[in-house]
């Protein structure tokens, strides 16, 4: 198991591309703001890299509390 640790201030705002997010994630992002966008884009980029696919092609399901799985 790998763990990724980042400081929010170290995440590049320009890399937080809303186009990588699903329509549902974009809707949530308008409510939650930059921290949500940065972390969800980072999740998609890392999973895409590890799974050898594009970040926007991933389907990320969430629990009833909004946690990705």
DOZALUM-657742 format. One record per residue: y, x, z of N, C-alpha, C, O, CB in turn; residue in one letter. Coordinates in pm, whole numbers, padded with zeros to 5 digits, always signed. Glycine has a CB too. Example, Ala and Ser with C-alpha at 12.3 -4.5 7.8 and 13.67 -1.06 7.14 Angstrom:
2
-00569+01319+00780-00450+01230+00780-00330+01320+00780-00332+01424+00846-00447+01131+00905A -00225+01285+00708-00106+01367+00714+00003+01290+00787+00114+01341+00804-00060+01408+00572S 
end
This chain:
69
-00117+00085+00000+00000+00000+00000+00123+00090+00000+00130+00188+00073+00000-00097+00122X +00218+00054-00082+00344+00128-00089+00455+00046-00025+00456-00077-00030+00379+00162-00235X +00548+00117+00036+00666+00053+00092+00788+00113+00024+00797+00235+00005+00673+00071+00247X +00880+00028-00012+01007+00074-00069+01117+00045+00031+01127-00067+00083+01036+00005-00207X +01198+00143+00059+01309+00125+00152+01439+00162+00081+01452+00272+00026+01290+00211+00282X +01531+00071+00082+01661+00093+00020+01770+00042+00113+01751-00056+00185+01670+00022-00118X +01882+00108+00110+02002+00055+00175+02071-00033+00073+02084+00005-00044+02099+00171+00228X +02115-00150+00115+02183-00241+00021+02301-00171-00046+02329-00196-00163+02231-00368+00094X +02369-00086+00028+02486-00018-00029+02446+00083-00138+02528+00120-00221+02563+00053+00081X +02319+00126-00137+02272+00223-00237+02228+00156-00367+02211+00223-00469+02158+00304-00181X +02208+00024-00365+02163-00046-00485+02281-00065-00579+02387-00113-00539+02099-00182-00450X +02261-00028-00702+02365-00033-00804+02394-00179-00843+02303-00251-00886+02322+00049-00928X +02518-00221-00828+02556-00357-00863+02537-00382-01012+02499-00492-01052+02700-00384-00823X +02563-00281-01095+02548-00297-01239+02403-00320-01277+02374-00386-01377+02603-00176-01312X +02311-00265-01198+02168-00282-01227+02120-00421-01190+02012-00463-01230+02086-00176-01153X +02200-00492-01112+02163-00628-01070+02197-00725-01183+02294-00800-01175+02235-00668-00938X +02117-00723-01286+02140-00802-01406+02084-00943-01389+01963-00962-01379+02075-00733-01528X +02173-01040-01385+02133-01181-01369+02039-01227-01479+01963-01321-01459+02256-01270-01365X +02044-01163-01596+01958-01203-01707+01810-01176-01680+01724-01232-01748+01999-01132-01834X +01781-01091-01581+01642-01064-01546+01583-01175-01459+01462-01186-01445+01632-00930-01473X +01669-01257-01402+01625-01362-01310+01584-01488-01385+01637-01518-01492+01734-01394-01210X +01490-01561-01327+01450-01690-01383+01563-01791-01361+01652-01766-01280+01317-01741-01318X +01561-01903-01430+01663-02006-01407+01670-02050-01261+01779-02071-01208+01637-02126-01495X +01555-02065-01196+01556-02103-01053+01620-01994-00968+01698-02023-00877+01414-02130-01004X +01588-01869-00997+01647-01758-00922+01798-01750-00946+01874-01720-00854+01581-01624-00962X +01842-01778-01068+01985-01777-01098+02057-01886-01019+02168-01865-00970+02010-01796-01248X +01994-02002-01008+02052-02112-00930+02067-02071-00783+02171-02092-00722+01966-02240-00941X +01961-02012-00729+01964-01967-00589+02067-01856-00571+02136-01850-00470+01824-01919-00544X +02077-01767-00670+02171-01655-00664+02315-01703-00652+02396-01638-00585+02156-01567-00786X +02349-01814-00716+02486-01865-00705+02517-01910-00563+02633-01912-00521+02508-01982-00803X +02414-01947-00488+02432-01990-00349+02428-01871-00252+02504-01867-00155+02325-02091-00311X +02339-01775-00278+02316-01666-00182+02394-01540-00211+02417-01459-00121+02171-01633-00179X +02435-01520-00334+02521-01408-00368+02453-01276-00398+02333-01270-00427+02613-01386-00259X +02532-01170-00392+02493-01037-00437+02369-00981-00368+02284-00925-00437+02607-00944-00416X +02353-00993-00236+02231-00936-00175+02102-00995-00235+02006-00923-00259+02232-00960-00025X +02101-01126-00259+01984-01189-00319+01962-01135-00460+01849-01102-00497+02000-01343-00324X +02068-01125-00537+02057-01077-00675+02002-00935-00676+01909-00905-00751+02194-01083-00745X +02060-00847-00594+02017-00707-00592+01869-00695-00556+01795-00623-00622+02101-00627-00494X +01827-00764-00451+01689-00749-00406+01590-00812-00503+01482-00756-00525+01672-00810-00269X +01624-00926-00562+01531-00990-00655+01520-00911-00784+01411-00900-00841+01576-01133-00685X +01632-00855-00832+01627-00771-00953+01546-00645-00924+01467-00602-01008+01771-00735-01000X +01566-00585-00807+01489-00467-00770+01340-00500-00766+01258-00422-00815+01535-00411-00634X +01303-00614-00709+01164-00657-00704+01107-00670-00845+00998-00620-00874+01151-00790-00629X +01181-00736-00933+01135-00756-01070+01122-00623-01144+01024-00602-01217+01231-00848-01146X +01218-00533-01127+01212-00404-01195+01093-00322-01147+01022-00262-01228+01342-00326-01172X +01070-00319-01017+00960-00241-00962+00825-00299-01003+00735-00225-01043+00970-00234-00809X +00810-00431-00994+00684-00493-01037+00660-00473-01187+00548-00446-01229+00685-00643-01004X +00766-00487-01266+00754-00465-01410+00710-00324-01443+00625-00302-01530+00884-00494-01478X +00768-00227-01372+00731-00087-01393+00584-00066-01358+00511-00001-01433+00821+00006-01308X +00541-00119-01245+00403-00098-01200+00301-00176-01284+00187-00132-01299+00390-00138-01055X +00342-00291-01336+00250-00373-01415+00265-00351-01565+00194-00412-01645+00274-00520-01383X +00357-00262-01603+00381-00229-01743+00420-00353-01825+00363-00380-01931+00258-00164-01804X +00516-00426-01774+00569-00542-01846+00719-00552-01819+00773-00481-01734+00496-00674-01804X +00784-00639-01891+00929-00653-01872+00957-00733-01744+00884-00827-01712+00995-00722-01995X +01062-00697-01672+01094-00766-01548+01117-00917-01567+01078-00997-01482+01218-00705-01486X +01178-00954-01678+01209-01096-01701+01085-01178-01739+01089-01301-01734+01313-01109-01810X +00976-01111-01776+00855-01184-01813+00770-01224-01692+00678-01304-01703+00772-01101-01909X +00801-01167-01576+00724-01196-01456+00750-01338-01405+00863-01386-01408+00756-01095-01346X +00645-01403-01361+00659-01533-01296+00635-01509-01147+00524-01476-01106+00558-01640-01356X +00739-01527-01069+00731-01503-00926+00734-01638-00855+00831-01713-00864+00846-01410-00876X +00627-01667-00786+00620-01791-00708+00681-01768-00571+00683-01656-00522+00475-01842-00696X +00730-01873-00511+00787-01862-00377+00726-01966-00284+00681-02073-00328+00941-01878-00381X +00725-01933-00157+00676-02026-00056+00781-02135-00036+00890-02130-00094+00646-01952+00079X +00749-02232+00045+00846-02340+00071+00971-02288+00140+01074-02356+00142+00782-02451+00156X +00962-02167+00197+01078-02105+00262+01149-02005+00171+01242-01937+00215+01035-02036+00390X +01105-01996+00045+01171-01910-00052+01123-01767-00059+01181-01686-00132+01313-01909-00025X +01018-01733+00015+00966-01597+00012+00878-01577-00110+00792-01660-00138+00887-01566+00140X +00898-01466-00184+00815-01443-00304+00672-01403-00268+00647-01338-00167+00878-01333-00390X +00581-01445-00353+00441-01401-00339+00377-01392-00475+00260-01356-00485+00361-01497-00250X 
end
